[in-house]
Amino acid sequence: MNTAGTIDRPLTHDPQKQAPMKPSTSEPAGSATTDFTTTGATEARQNRNREMQLMQEALARAHMHERLHDAGRERRALRLVVAQRMQRRAERASLRARRALAMAVMQ
């Protein structure tokens, strides 16, 4: 299917590579304003593209920053769980040692 692009789905998104607009037959000739230079529009378009690219980079940077914070939070939580487990193990070992000492004293 080799159809020409439409307004909703142009063949290219680069306005300079798109076909120029043809005058409409329903409008009288000379009714539109005269042509003007589009250097300002081109510069604004390039600036907008640059801003959009920088916006994507800032979004990616913020996303990575958030993921790093999540990873750090996850590591701290894991360390806390391990420390609690080791504390419970130490308490049980302490109780066993006290019982063993009490048994030794009793005999």
Contacts in CASP RR format, 6 or more apart in sequence:
PFRMAT RR
TARGET T0000
AUTHOR 0000-0000-0000
METHOD contacts of the structure
MODEL  1
MNTAGTIDRPLTHDPQKQAPMKPSTSEPAGSATTDFTTTGATEARQNRNR
EMQLMQEALARAHMHERLHDAGRERRALRLVVAQRMQRRAERASLRARRA
LAMAVMQ
4 11 0 8 1.000
5 11 0 8 1.000
10 18 0 8 1.000
11 18 0 8 1.000
12 18 0 8 1.000
15 45 0 8 1.000
16 42 0 8 1.000
23 29 0 8 1.000
23 32 0 8 1.000
END
